Amino acid sequence: MKETRRVLLPVIIAFVVLMTGCSTLSDWFGWGDEETPTDIGGTLPPPGGDLSGPGGWGGPGSGVPSRPGEWTPVPGVTFPTIYFAYDSSELGTSEQAKLEYVANYLLQNQQFKLIIEGHCDDRGSVEYNRALGERRAISIRDGLAKLGVADDRMQTISYGEEKLAVQGSDESAWAKNRRGELILAK
């Protein structure tokens, strides 16, 4: 009986996915490629400044999916990327100024929230990198909380090695993938 359930469950899931017209579970759950973050560029507006139009960073945060009840990213604006050392979730002293800037911005603009993404390079197992990405996102959240940002204004997500910023198998590429992305949201 148990053996029949083990075989039958995947078949039922596959049937439901196919019958809904979705080619993959990613489509079924709404995780399509169109939600993948793209370019990085521009400059961050000053705290309290206009968040729309030219001058916004317009990069990684623009691809976060918006679903009912979830936070909606502010289009055209992202914060500086926070980088981490190899196999570490500890915030380096060089990244502290970026964190202080983000905290200042959020404290001056109480209407906004923050989505914190944890990312890794592609070394290590998928499971390990997912956990490390989560520790990195939590480290950023905790750092911002110490600077006065309310915990209920931040949410974390780990992508592990799923969304590499740079392709490559050298230290330069790996260093750019060990990061935390900060996405301004409403």
N, C-alpha and C positions, 0 to 999 in steps of 0.2 A: 504494500500500500504506500509506504513512504517513497519507494523507488518510483512509483507512478507519479506522485506529486512532484518529485524532482525533475522529471522529464516533462510533465504537463505544464508546469508554471512558465518556463521559458517560451514554450510554444504559444501559450495564451497571450503573453506579453507581446511577442512578435506579431501575432494576429491582430491585436488591438492597435499596435503602431501602424501596421500596413492598412488596416481598415480606416484609420483616421486620415490617410493620405500623406503621412509623414514618412520620409525615407529613412530617418534615423531617430534615435531617442533624443538627440540634441534638438531636432526640429520639433518633436512632440512636446518637449518641455520648454521650447522657446529659446534655446541657446545657440542660435544660428550664427554663421560667420559674419553676418552684417553687424553683429554686436562686438566684433573684435576691435579693440582700440587701434587707431592708426597714427597719423603723423604727430610730431612734436615740434613746436616752434613758437615764436612770438614772445611776448613779455607779460608778466603778471601785472594787472592793474594795481595801483596803490590801495592800501586798506581804505575802505569806505568809498572807493571809486566805482565807476560804472563797469559792470561785468559783461555787458553785451558789446557787440560790434568788434571792429579791429582793435588789436592790442591785447586780446585775450590769448591764452596759450593754445586753445583749440585742439588739444591732443588726446592723450590716453583716456581721459574720463568721458569723452563724448560718446563712447561706445557702450557704456553700461546700460543694460536693459532697463526699461521702465515698465513695471507691471502695477496693476491696481494695488494700493496699500504700501508700495515701496517708494523709497526716495527717488526723486528725479534729478539727474545730473543737470547742472547749469551749463547750457551749451556754450562752447567757445572758451571755457575757462578751466585750467588745471593749475595745480601748485607745483613747485619744484619737486623733483624726484628725490627720495631719500635712499641712499646707497648703503649697503652692508658689506662687511668683510666676509670672506669665505667661511661657510658653515657657522655663521653667527647671526643672532637676532639682537645683538647689543648695538644700541645707537652710538655711533662714533662721535667724537667731539666736533669733527668737521661738519656733521649734519645737524648739530644743535641750532645753529643760526636759522636754518631752513624751518626747523620745527617751531622756533620762537616766532618766526614770521607768520606761519600758518595759524598758530594760536592767537597772535595779535589780530590777525584778519578776522578770525571767527569770533573773537571777543567783541570786536567793533561792529560785527555784522551778525547779530543774534538770529536773524531770520534764516540763516543757512545752516546746513548740516555737513557732515563729512563722511564719505565712503573711503575706507582705507584698504587698499589691495596689497597683499603680500605676494612677492614673486621670487623665484629662484633661477639659478642657471640649470642646465640640463644634466648635470652630474648627479649621481645618487638615484635611488629608486623613486618612483612616482609617489609612493606613500610617504617616504621620508621628506621629499621636497614639499609635499602638501602641508605636512606638519610644520616644517621650517618656515614656509610662507605664512602660516597662521601665527607662529611665534613672532615673526617680523611685524605683521600687522598689529598684533597685540602690543608689542613693544612701542610702536609709534603711538597707538591709542593711549597707552599708559603715560608716555612722555607728554602728550598734549593735555591729558588730565592733570598732571602735575603743574602744568602752566595755566590751569584754570578753565579749560574747556570741559563742559559738562559731558559725562559719559553717555547720556541719552541722545546727544547730538552726533555721536560717532557710531559707525558700524564697520565691522571688519569682514574681510573675505580673503581666502587664500586661493591663488591660482597655481601655486607650486611652479612647475616648469611649463605649464600649458600656454602661456602668453609671453613668449620671449620678446624682448625689446630689440635684440640683435641676434642674427644667426651667426654661428661660428663656433669653433672649438679651440679657442685660444684665450688667454687671460683677459685680453681687452674685451672680448665679447662676453665672457663670463661675468666680468666686473659690472657691465652695464645691465645684466639680467638679475643680479642680486640687489633687489630694490623693493621699495614701497611706493606705490602710486597713491596720491591724495586727490580725491575727486570731490569738488564742491557740489552740494546737492540742496534741493528744497524739500 
